[in-house]
Amino acid sequence: MILRELARSFARSDEFSGFIRRDDAEKVRVEGIAPSSFGFAVASIFSADPRQTLVVVKNYQRMLEFHLDLACFVGDDEVSLLPSWEVLPYEFVSPSEKIERERVATLYRLLHGDPVITVTPLESVLRALPAKDYFLSRGFRLDRGEEYPFDDLIELFVNYGYTREYRVESAGQFSVKGGIIDVFIPSLDNPVRLDFFGDALDSIREFDVESQRSLSARESVTVYPRREIVPGAADRKKLRERIGEASRKGLEVPHLTAEGDDDAVGLAVPGIGDIFPLAIDHGYLPSFLRHDARVILVDPHELIAQRDMLVKTFDELYAKRAKTALAVEPGLLLKGDILEELRSSSMEMSVFTHSLNAVNWKLRGIPNFQGRIKSVRAEMEKKIGDGWRVVVSTGFEGQARRLADMLGEFTPAAGFEELDAESAVNIVITSLREGFDIVSEKVMLLAAHEIFGKTYRK
């Protein structure tokens, strides 16, 4: 976020203005820009037109890397991540709690239509998930002044997958103290405190996790499930029947909880993401977006190769597992055609130039100096002499101070937490992985990676 003003400035530039005229009017391809500038380019686009934006990258690791760069140019509240499940299909294994929590929070944020940037791997776009109406129907609205059986509400949180704790500290938790229920709903930025007088909901207030102090009052709040897939009673019955049929045929099936515990199904079915289409209507991520949402495909040729690999993997694993275990056809779990559907209307961003009418912003890569400090100083001196500004980024304060000493001849700005527009050289602490030149703005973004030939992380 420290570098936000660079993205805003570029979005106001003459070079960028041509893009604004073409965006929405036609399919836009941004090509020939340095890969290290992709996050900056997306931030600039969002700055000029802040609406719901979905950025599709190759895989989970690329999502994390893209987020590190993007976070330098936008606020934390303007970015969300939708990770893939990161488990192989047909193995009856559920994703980690962290991934599950992050996914459900982002899915409901998408449904709300918030003007934020969502970064996601291609697999999350192609992989089936419960239909949009399924998620919307799971919302349970609480209004101040209305009556709700206190014990039934606690049971609702348990059935929705929330964990009961002494103190609420993260999404998906709730606590009960007397007539007060604290709950952290994944779709909200802060937990809420539900204060009851008997069964009457007397007040609803958001509060700060650290200080536990109230922040603001609300008239209502909607509770959504903590887990992505929480089958209803009819869905649970269908799942039991299908799992029972497969078990009687001698096929391996996911382990269920006690037969009489009807509410437990959906909360304790390992790998339910592989079998839910047997009982629940399914859909795909694009249906969760607003009609005017912007979709940006990062390196489409790489995405095509990733799509083909995913389809092959699902097909091969199905062929192997279907002989011995309950397995849903791969065509229901993964829809490869979605990528082509998206390409017909989405924006594309590439390193290489493939198209005649592509947008070619002058966002250029920087050579790696491999620790040759003399060459770094010479390049900076040349740039500053030509009227450029140099912004040096590093990941932690110790190295920032070292750089300030090493580049003292250029009199860098004193602080590391914000840009000084009057200074020719700034040293800042950000998560930027690699630098690039913003030619039209005469700004050189130089990361520690280029200076020392390696990346240091605190």
TITIKOL-643827 format. One record per residue (C-alpha): residue in one letter; x, y, z. Coordinates in Angstrom, 3 decimals. Example, Ala and Ser with C-alpha at 12.3 -4.5 7.8 and 13.67 -1.06 7.14 Angstrom:
BEGIN
- r,x,y,z
- a,12.300,-4.500,7.800
- s,13.670,-1.060,7.140
***
This chain:
BEGIN
- r,x,y,z
- m,0.000,0.000,0.000
- i,2.985,2.299,0.524
- l,3.358,2.561,-3.251
- r,-0.343,3.243,-3.903
- e,0.318,6.751,-5.203
- l,2.506,5.366,-8.006
- a,-0.426,3.330,-9.332
- r,-2.798,6.284,-8.983
- s,-0.393,8.572,-10.794
- f,0.047,6.115,-13.653
- a,-3.744,5.734,-13.893
- r,-3.939,9.503,-14.515
- s,-1.205,9.495,-17.169
- d,-1.668,10.100,-20.882
- e,-0.286,6.626,-21.587
- f,-3.034,5.059,-19.496
- s,-5.866,7.212,-20.867
- g,-6.050,5.217,-24.099
- f,-6.763,2.076,-22.102
- i,-9.691,3.725,-20.311
- r,-11.322,4.561,-23.641
- r,-11.036,0.935,-24.778
- d,-11.943,-0.847,-21.534
- d,-15.474,-2.340,-21.747
- a,-15.847,-1.145,-25.339
- e,-13.745,-4.035,-26.659
- k,-11.644,-6.952,-25.528
- v,-8.358,-5.554,-24.227
- r,-4.979,-7.255,-24.213
- v,-2.160,-5.706,-22.209
- e,1.020,-7.183,-23.671
- g,4.761,-6.692,-23.656
- i,5.075,-5.571,-20.029
- a,7.496,-6.888,-17.426
- p,6.020,-9.754,-15.361
- s,7.159,-7.966,-12.206
- s,4.785,-5.125,-13.149
- f,1.609,-7.251,-13.384
- g,0.478,-6.374,-9.857
- f,1.144,-2.687,-10.484
- a,-0.815,-2.828,-13.761
- v,-3.834,-4.432,-12.069
- a,-3.670,-1.879,-9.230
- s,-3.597,0.979,-11.755
- i,-6.621,-0.407,-13.594
- f,-8.493,-0.801,-10.320
- s,-7.501,2.695,-9.217
- a,-8.990,4.178,-12.378
- d,-12.183,2.117,-12.107
- p,-12.670,0.424,-8.701
- r,-15.164,-2.358,-9.369
- q,-15.304,-6.066,-8.726
- t,-12.180,-7.534,-10.334
- l,-11.167,-11.182,-10.636
- v,-7.501,-11.903,-11.427
- v,-6.798,-15.459,-12.589
- v,-3.262,-16.819,-12.250
- k,-1.672,-20.205,-12.918
- n,-1.648,-21.863,-9.494
- y,-1.645,-21.418,-5.733
- q,1.995,-20.332,-5.548
- r,1.475,-17.712,-8.251
- m,-1.530,-16.433,-6.335
- l,0.597,-15.870,-3.232
- e,3.366,-14.184,-5.245
- f,0.917,-11.970,-7.121
- h,-0.649,-10.923,-3.841
- l,2.731,-9.865,-2.433
- d,3.248,-7.488,-5.356
- l,-0.340,-6.258,-5.552
- a,-0.435,-5.448,-1.824
- c,2.243,-2.780,-2.373
- f,-0.135,-0.703,-4.489
- v,-3.619,-1.194,-2.957
- g,-5.083,-1.344,0.535
- d,-5.480,-4.609,2.428
- d,-9.253,-4.179,2.403
- e,-9.241,-3.986,-1.401
- v,-7.780,-7.469,-1.965
- s,-9.034,-10.960,-1.223
- l,-7.702,-14.392,-2.112
- l,-9.651,-17.429,-3.304
- p,-7.166,-20.298,-3.040
- s,-7.694,-23.657,-4.682
- w,-8.427,-26.534,-2.313
- e,-4.844,-27.803,-2.669
- v,-5.873,-31.446,-2.285
- l,-5.994,-34.164,-4.934
- p,-9.468,-35.287,-6.026
- y,-10.847,-38.728,-5.145
- e,-8.724,-39.058,-1.992
- f,-11.458,-38.069,0.497
- v,-9.241,-35.356,1.979
- s,-10.547,-31.932,2.972
- p,-8.576,-28.695,2.543
- s,-6.787,-27.102,5.462
- e,-8.798,-24.971,7.855
- k,-6.935,-21.847,6.719
- i,-7.796,-22.435,3.055
- e,-11.398,-23.310,3.844
- r,-11.830,-20.172,5.944
- e,-10.254,-17.976,3.268
- r,-12.384,-19.496,0.500
- v,-15.735,-19.103,2.222
- a,-14.987,-15.510,3.246
- t,-14.054,-14.589,-0.318
- l,-17.018,-16.387,-1.885
- y,-19.476,-14.410,0.227
- r,-17.562,-11.226,-0.498
- l,-17.966,-11.960,-4.207
- l,-21.680,-12.560,-3.739
- h,-21.981,-9.187,-2.029
- g,-20.465,-7.576,-5.126
- d,-17.842,-5.656,-3.143
- p,-15.510,-3.563,-5.356
- v,-12.371,-5.499,-4.506
- i,-9.656,-7.401,-6.358
- t,-9.895,-11.166,-5.935
- v,-6.808,-13.159,-6.913
- t,-7.378,-16.846,-7.610
- p,-5.649,-19.824,-9.236
- l,-7.177,-21.241,-12.403
- e,-8.259,-24.416,-10.594
- s,-10.659,-22.398,-8.413
- v,-12.302,-21.068,-11.580
- l,-12.669,-24.472,-13.236
- r,-13.565,-26.545,-10.171
- a,-17.221,-27.098,-9.287
- l,-18.655,-25.585,-6.135
- p,-22.204,-25.396,-4.790
- a,-24.447,-23.209,-6.932
- k,-24.803,-19.519,-6.157
- d,-28.382,-19.956,-4.884
- y,-27.156,-22.620,-2.460
- f,-24.842,-20.113,-0.778
- l,-27.476,-17.386,-0.711
- s,-30.079,-19.705,0.814
- r,-27.753,-20.515,3.716
- g,-27.833,-16.969,5.027
- f,-29.695,-16.545,8.333
- r,-30.585,-12.936,9.092
- l,-30.664,-11.594,12.640
- d,-32.455,-8.291,13.306
- r,-32.094,-6.176,16.417
- g,-35.279,-6.248,18.511
- e,-36.469,-9.617,17.236
- e,-36.646,-12.799,19.308
- y,-34.556,-15.908,18.609
- p,-34.374,-18.988,20.867
- f,-30.934,-18.574,22.440
- d,-30.046,-22.284,22.537
- d,-31.255,-22.799,18.955
- l,-28.958,-20.033,17.803
- i,-25.967,-21.718,19.450
- e,-26.945,-24.961,17.706
- l,-27.121,-23.078,14.398
- f,-23.538,-21.875,14.778
- v,-22.369,-25.418,15.548
- n,-24.222,-26.855,12.548
- y,-22.784,-24.103,10.356
- g,-19.301,-25.273,11.273
- y,-18.301,-22.581,13.780
- t,-16.017,-23.635,16.624
- r,-16.870,-22.607,20.168
- e,-13.991,-20.852,21.925
- y,-13.468,-18.976,25.173
- r,-12.581,-15.848,23.190
- v,-13.224,-15.046,19.514
- e,-9.963,-14.369,17.693
- s,-10.470,-15.419,14.061
- a,-13.170,-16.038,11.456
- g,-15.309,-19.121,12.067
- q,-15.289,-18.895,15.879
- f,-17.975,-18.017,18.427
- s,-18.130,-17.721,22.199
- v,-20.937,-17.535,24.746
- k,-20.786,-15.514,27.971
- g,-24.086,-15.226,29.791
- g,-26.571,-13.642,27.409
- i,-23.884,-12.498,24.954
- i,-22.759,-14.363,21.849
- d,-19.606,-13.198,20.078
- v,-19.257,-14.557,16.561
- f,-16.823,-13.923,13.708
- i,-18.734,-14.412,10.467
- p,-16.300,-15.068,7.561
- s,-17.988,-12.499,5.313
- l,-17.301,-9.649,7.782
- d,-14.101,-7.752,8.519
- n,-14.800,-7.716,12.278
- p,-16.621,-10.043,14.694
- v,-20.019,-9.063,16.045
- r,-21.386,-9.124,19.593
- l,-24.999,-10.276,19.943
- d,-26.416,-9.057,23.270
- f,-29.619,-10.839,24.308
- f,-32.200,-10.019,26.944
- g,-33.816,-13.407,27.303
- d,-34.494,-14.453,23.710
- a,-34.742,-10.861,22.463
- l,-31.749,-9.590,20.502
- d,-31.116,-6.306,22.276
- s,-28.098,-5.058,20.297
- i,-25.665,-6.002,17.530
- r,-22.239,-4.405,17.595
- e,-19.037,-4.964,15.705
- f,-15.952,-5.109,17.905
- d,-12.184,-5.146,17.628
- v,-10.529,-8.557,17.979
- e,-7.487,-7.263,19.860
- s,-9.016,-4.776,22.295
- q,-12.511,-6.386,22.366
- r,-13.926,-2.851,22.302
- s,-17.112,-2.070,20.392
- l,-16.680,-0.328,17.047
- s,-20.122,0.326,15.586
- a,-23.746,-0.671,16.029
- r,-25.718,-2.602,13.419
- e,-29.432,-3.073,12.910
- s,-28.995,-6.537,11.419
- v,-26.422,-9.140,10.468
- t,-26.601,-12.228,8.255
- v,-24.928,-15.412,9.468
- y,-23.375,-17.592,6.771
- p,-21.858,-21.057,7.169
- r,-18.267,-21.310,8.289
- r,-17.712,-24.135,5.805
- e,-18.127,-23.973,2.064
- i,-20.368,-27.052,1.867
- v,-22.977,-27.577,4.588
- p,-25.702,-29.870,3.233
- g,-29.295,-29.389,4.296
- a,-31.479,-32.228,5.581
- a,-32.575,-33.382,2.091
- d,-28.999,-33.149,0.826
- r,-27.735,-35.196,3.773
- k,-30.289,-37.906,3.028
- k,-29.186,-38.118,-0.616
- l,-25.531,-38.295,0.383
- r,-26.219,-41.091,2.855
- e,-28.074,-43.055,0.205
- r,-25.361,-42.675,-2.443
- i,-22.569,-43.437,0.005
- g,-24.521,-46.437,1.319
- e,-25.032,-47.794,-2.208
- a,-21.336,-47.500,-2.986
- s,-20.363,-49.137,0.296
- r,-22.630,-52.125,-0.361
- k,-20.858,-52.572,-3.694
- g,-17.577,-52.867,-1.853
- l,-16.283,-49.457,-2.909
- e,-14.224,-47.267,-0.623
- v,-16.323,-44.381,0.729
- p,-15.630,-41.421,3.031
- h,-16.131,-42.125,6.706
- l,-19.382,-40.775,8.132
- t,-20.232,-39.945,11.717
- a,-22.713,-42.035,13.716
- e,-25.772,-43.031,11.691
- g,-28.171,-41.431,14.119
- d,-26.398,-38.052,14.136
- d,-28.162,-36.567,11.165
- d,-26.759,-33.054,11.619
- a,-23.175,-34.249,11.509
- v,-23.198,-35.169,7.838
- g,-21.668,-32.301,5.924
- l,-19.641,-31.292,8.933
- a,-17.624,-34.503,9.112
- v,-17.388,-35.963,5.619
- p,-13.736,-35.870,4.579
- g,-13.344,-34.742,0.979
- i,-16.994,-33.738,0.605
- g,-15.872,-31.462,-2.229
- d,-15.361,-34.586,-4.366
- i,-18.855,-35.990,-3.871
- f,-21.216,-33.078,-3.179
- p,-22.534,-32.997,-6.819
- l,-24.275,-36.307,-6.000
- a,-26.718,-34.395,-3.796
- i,-26.272,-30.633,-4.282
- d,-26.703,-28.442,-7.356
- h,-23.324,-27.227,-8.489
- g,-22.010,-24.227,-10.392
- y,-18.754,-22.454,-11.133
- l,-17.045,-19.299,-9.961
- p,-17.969,-16.980,-12.882
- s,-21.645,-17.223,-11.873
- f,-20.768,-15.570,-8.538
- l,-19.585,-12.363,-10.217
- r,-21.520,-9.190,-10.882
- h,-22.609,-8.619,-14.475
- d,-20.134,-5.740,-14.753
- a,-17.234,-7.514,-13.058
- r,-13.810,-7.256,-14.677
- v,-11.884,-10.500,-15.248
- i,-8.139,-10.368,-15.927
- l,-6.342,-13.485,-17.173
- v,-2.631,-13.348,-16.361
- d,-0.520,-15.018,-19.068
- p,-3.326,-16.843,-20.956
- h,-0.969,-19.245,-22.732
- e,0.319,-20.405,-19.363
- l,-3.277,-20.770,-18.185
- i,-4.117,-22.966,-21.190
- a,-1.225,-25.297,-20.357
- q,-2.326,-25.391,-16.715
- r,-5.925,-26.164,-17.738
- d,-4.781,-29.076,-19.897
- m,-2.662,-30.437,-17.048
- l,-5.568,-30.229,-14.595
- v,-7.983,-31.966,-16.964
- k,-5.459,-34.747,-17.575
- t,-4.806,-35.174,-13.848
- f,-8.511,-35.435,-12.989
- d,-9.133,-37.898,-15.829
- e,-6.221,-40.123,-14.835
- l,-7.082,-40.130,-11.138
- y,-10.721,-40.910,-11.893
- a,-9.774,-43.840,-14.141
- k,-7.660,-45.230,-11.325
- r,-9.973,-44.609,-8.362
- a,-13.364,-45.366,-9.935
- k,-12.542,-49.086,-9.857
- t,-12.172,-49.180,-6.085
- a,-13.857,-46.083,-4.614
- l,-16.882,-43.838,-4.876
- a,-15.892,-41.339,-7.562
- v,-17.820,-38.600,-9.365
- e,-17.087,-38.220,-13.073
- p,-14.355,-35.614,-13.620
- g,-16.600,-33.615,-15.958
- l,-18.759,-32.722,-12.951
- l,-15.837,-31.669,-10.781
- l,-13.789,-29.734,-13.332
- k,-15.026,-27.824,-16.384
- g,-12.100,-26.970,-18.652
- d,-14.271,-25.138,-21.199
- i,-14.745,-22.251,-18.781
- l,-11.323,-20.871,-19.682
- e,-12.296,-20.443,-23.334
- e,-15.578,-18.843,-22.300
- l,-13.702,-16.346,-20.166
- r,-11.145,-15.583,-22.874
- s,-13.881,-14.361,-25.193
- s,-14.686,-11.438,-22.905
- s,-11.891,-11.048,-20.358
- m,-8.867,-8.785,-20.288
- e,-5.571,-10.575,-20.856
- m,-2.134,-9.637,-19.570
- s,1.034,-11.090,-21.108
- v,4.798,-10.679,-21.110
- f,5.089,-11.150,-24.867
- t,3.295,-9.223,-27.600
- h,1.000,-11.423,-29.684
- s,-1.697,-9.038,-30.944
- l,-1.684,-6.100,-33.347
- n,-4.068,-3.978,-31.263
- a,-2.606,-4.773,-27.849
- v,-2.018,-2.140,-25.180
- n,1.757,-1.811,-24.749
- w,2.514,0.154,-21.623
- k,6.174,0.958,-21.093
- l,6.629,-1.069,-17.940
- r,10.118,-2.472,-18.395
- g,12.138,-4.993,-16.448
- i,15.321,-4.058,-14.586
- p,18.626,-5.907,-14.954
- n,19.829,-7.930,-11.985
- f,22.966,-6.283,-10.639
- q,23.997,-9.438,-8.718
- g,25.550,-7.485,-5.874
- r,27.554,-5.129,-8.103
- i,26.891,-2.037,-6.005
- k,29.036,0.173,-8.212
- s,26.765,-0.634,-11.170
- v,23.682,0.089,-9.044
- r,25.031,3.522,-8.141
- a,25.928,4.257,-11.772
- e,22.443,3.319,-12.994
- m,20.786,5.396,-10.290
- e,23.018,8.384,-11.031
- k,22.143,8.184,-14.723
- k,18.414,7.911,-14.045
- i,18.370,10.788,-11.535
- g,20.396,12.921,-13.935
- d,17.676,12.374,-16.539
- g,14.973,13.520,-14.142
- w,13.888,10.140,-12.804
- r,12.892,9.204,-9.267
- v,14.222,5.987,-7.739
- v,12.261,3.968,-5.219
- v,14.239,1.187,-3.546
- s,12.179,-1.540,-1.866
- t,13.251,-4.105,0.700
- g,11.423,-6.529,2.936
- f,12.678,-5.519,6.381
- e,14.015,-2.569,8.338
- g,17.552,-3.831,8.914
- q,18.250,-4.011,5.208
- a,16.502,-0.664,4.654
- r,18.999,0.967,7.018
- r,21.868,-0.796,5.292
- l,20.661,0.502,1.920
- a,20.298,4.026,3.333
- d,23.962,3.944,4.346
- m,25.076,2.339,1.093
- l,23.205,4.913,-1.031
- g,23.837,7.882,1.261
- e,25.402,9.920,-1.555
- f,21.917,10.257,-3.095
- t,20.438,11.635,0.155
- p,17.437,9.283,0.335
- a,14.302,10.367,2.202
- a,14.523,9.749,5.938
- g,11.515,7.452,6.516
- f,10.828,3.930,5.267
- e,7.038,3.893,5.706
- e,5.886,6.332,3.017
- l,7.008,7.994,-0.195
- d,8.441,11.495,-0.137
- a,7.414,13.026,-3.469
- e,10.071,15.747,-3.113
- s,12.963,13.306,-2.788
- a,14.723,11.802,-5.811
- v,15.444,8.609,-3.845
- n,13.130,6.786,-1.438
- i,13.812,3.573,0.448
- v,10.641,1.775,1.550
- i,9.732,-1.478,3.260
- t,7.306,-3.440,1.091
- s,6.659,-6.984,-0.122
- l,7.596,-6.154,-3.740
- r,9.522,-9.146,-5.102
- e,11.113,-7.602,-8.212
- g,11.392,-4.103,-9.614
- f,10.588,-2.451,-12.946
- d,10.695,0.916,-14.714
- i,7.572,3.038,-15.125
- v,8.924,4.846,-18.163
- s,6.124,7.374,-18.708
- e,6.347,8.466,-15.060
- k,10.145,8.372,-14.968
- v,10.123,6.144,-11.904
- m,12.521,3.286,-11.295
- l,11.251,0.734,-8.786
- l,14.311,-1.131,-7.599
- a,13.894,-4.155,-5.332
- a,16.565,-5.708,-3.146
- h,16.338,-8.679,-5.496
- e,17.937,-6.679,-8.320
- i,20.577,-5.106,-6.085
- f,21.853,-8.197,-4.301
- g,20.858,-10.926,-6.748
- k,18.693,-12.676,-4.159
- t,15.536,-11.967,-2.212
- y,15.632,-11.474,1.551
- r,12.515,-12.030,3.618
- k,12.136,-11.291,7.264
***
